[in-house]
Amino acid sequence: MNTIATLQIGEKGIVSEECLDRIPLKLLEMGCLPGAEVELLQIAPLNDPMYICVNGSHLAIRKETACQIIVTKI
């Protein structure tokens, strides 16, 4: 099972519908919806937070949250 946390820098994935109930409302409002393309841009030195791009928006999310969002790698 791939999550945002398992992506390597520069890899992209599509958010799966399986994890809809685990995605925080704030991320849903920012466009991190099932079917959205996510790209991992950068990881902080201590692996938390992770910097991602979703639908053209750049977001920083905690690794704990990234582990809950299932993606299909492109």
Buried (B, 14 or more C-beta within 10 A) or exposed (E): EBBBBBBEEEBBBBBBEEBEEEBBEEBEEBBBBBEBBBBBBEBEEEEBBBBBBBEEEEBEBEBEBBBBBBBEEE
